[in-house]
């Protein structure tokens, strides 16, 4: 059976903070965020996460249903560690564990690969549907100032059949999943990995800076927000098998 395949990629920009007051100004200038959202402290909920529970968006929908991976199959994934920072592999595995916990999708690490992450899954090993890796704007679809890019490829039925996550090797972020630094580039590698992995499983950017799927890295801790969690549930196991 011939299937129409669709691809799209979403990019993440960086916020360069010199002082805390400058952060809000850069968010307002660099992303579709209203002053009302950027100027107030996000609401917190210990049960569901931070921010607006309705702050989630899907990459695409078919017949009113979001595109998603088949939760009844394991998703084989690999890392291309060329130009990767130190300890990239354990951080990538931790990021996907967090996606697994939020979605119920099952990921199987298949090892390293020389295949380059790309929107159509070209040259991926046969046991692999998702590749993470690093490159530079000169050698990829990344542009200057973009910390990363990621996205899925899906069939006419709405099933995601491959995905990719690509990080900018020219941008050095603080490792881990903590709050990150108040000076220089905000955010952490863990936050970036979670963000781009969110795109790879079918979520799009949102305008709530409390969410990991917000379009810019910020100095929040790398944990899913309320909207992130609700969106991830809907593109995960709950979406049903193909």
N, C-alpha and C positions, 0 to 999 in steps of 0.2 A: 504494500500500500504506500502510495506517495503522500508525504506529509509536507505541508508548508511550514517552513521554519522561520522564526522571527528572532531578531536579536536587538538588544539595546544595552547601552552601558551608562552608568551614572558615575559622576566624578565627585570627589570630596576636596574642598579647598581648605587652606590653612588660615588660622588666625595668628598673627604675630603680635604678641602683647608686650608692651613696654611698661604700662601701668594698668591697674584694674579698670580705671575709668576709660582707658583706650579700648578695652575689649568690646564694650557695648558699641562704641562708635564704629569699630571695624565690622562687627556683626551686622549692624544696620546698613553699612555701606556695601558689604560684600555678599549678602544673602537675603532672600525674601522673608525678612522677619519684621513684624510690626513693632513699633515702639512700645506698645502695651505689653507684648510678650517679652521683649528683651529687657524691659525696665523693671519688671517685678520678679520677686523670688518665686520659683515654681512651687506649686503645691506638692506636698509629699504624702505618700501613703505607704506604711510599712508592709501592707498586705500585697499591693499590686505594683508598686514602683513609683518613681517620681514623675511629676509633670502631668500632662493632659492624657487621660486614658484613650481619648479619641484621636490622638495625634499619631496616626499611621496612614500609610498610603501604599497601594500596590503598583508594581511595575506595569501590569496589564491585567485585564479581565476578559474572559470569554464567556458569553452568555451569562453575565452577571457574577461569575465565579473567578477568583484570582488564579493566575497561573501558579503552579506549584510542582515540586518534585513528587514522585510516586513514593509515599511513605512506606509502602510494602516492599521496597527494594533498598538495599544498602547503596549509598553513594560513595563510589571509589574516588579518592582524591589524592593528589600528589603535590609535592613542593619542588619548585625550581629554586635552588638556593644560590644561584649565581648572583653576586652583588648583595646578598642578604646580610643583615647585621648579625652580630653575635647572638646566640641563643634564640634565633628566629623560630626554629622548629618547635620547641616546647610552647612558645607563645602562640603559634598558629594552632597547635593542637588544643590548647586551652580555649582559644576563641571559638573553635568549632564545637568543643564540648558544651560551651555556653549556648550555642545555637541548638545543639541537640537537646539540651535541657528545656529550652523554651519552645521547641517545635515538635519534638518526638522523632525528628528525622535521624536516621542512623548513618553515620559517616565511618568509612573504613579507610585508614591511612595505608596507602600502597607503596610508600617510599618516595625517593627522589626521582626527578625526571629532568631531562634536558628540554622538554617541550615548553614552548613559551605560552603563557596564559593568553588566550584570545577569545574573541566574542563568539566564534563559530566552533570552538573545540577542535580546530584543525591540528593534526599530528599528535593528538592525545593518545597514550597507550590504550589498548582495548579495554582494560579493566578500570579506566579512569574517566570520570565525567566532570571533574572539577580540578583546576590547577591554580595554585597560588605562586606568585613569583615577584621578582623585582626587575625594574628596567629604568631607563632614563627617558626624558621627553624627546631626546634626539633619536632614540631607537624604538619608540612606541607611540601609542596614541595619547599618552600623557602630555600635558602642557605644563609650562612653568607655573609653579604655585599649587599645582594639584598634588595632594599627598597620595592619592590612590584613585583607582577606578575599578568598577566591578559590575557584573551583570549576568543574566541568564540567557540561554537560547531555548525557545520553546516550540512545540509543535502546534498544529491547528486544533488539537484536542485540549490544549492548555497545559500539557505536561512539560515541565522543564527537562530538557534532555542533556544539557551541559551548562557549565558555568565557568567563570574565571574571576580571579582577583589579582590585581596588579598594583604594586606599590612603587613609589618614586624613590629610587636608590640615592638620589641626590639630597633627599631630605632626611635628616637624622632626628628621630623622635626619642624621647625618654622611653626606655623599655618598661614592660609591665602593664598593670591594669589599674594603677593608682590614679591620683588626681593630676599628676604631672606638675610641671613647673609654672610659676606665675610670670616668668620672663622668657623671652624668645618664643619659639613655636609652642603653642599650647597642645594639650592632649598627649597621649602615649601611643606606642605601637600597638598595645592591646586594644585601645579604643578604635584605632584605625582598622585593625583586623576584624573586630566585631562589626564595624560599620560596613565594610566592603563585603563581608560574608552575608550580612543582611540583604544587600542587593542581590547577591548570588542565589539566595533562596526566594526572591520575589518581592522584596520591599523597596519602596522608593523614598526619596527625601521628604522630610516634613519641616514645618516652620517653627516647631517647638524646640528651643535649645536644650531642654532637659532630656531630650531623647538621643540615643546613640545614632539614630538615622537622621539627625539634624545635619544640614549640609556643610557644616564647618566643625573642625575639631575645637573643643573647648577644654577648660581645666576641670571638668567634672570627672568623677570616678567612672571607670569603664564597667558600668553595670547597666542592664537594660532598664529603660524607663517604662512607665505605665503603658504608653502608646506602643512602644516597641514590643512589649510582651503580648499585647492584644493582637497586633499585626502578625507576629510570628506564630501565634496559635492558629491563626486562620490560614496560613500557608503551610502548616505542618501536618501532623498526623490527623488533626481534626478535619482537614480538607478531603480525606478519603483517598482510596487507591484508584489507580487507572486499570 
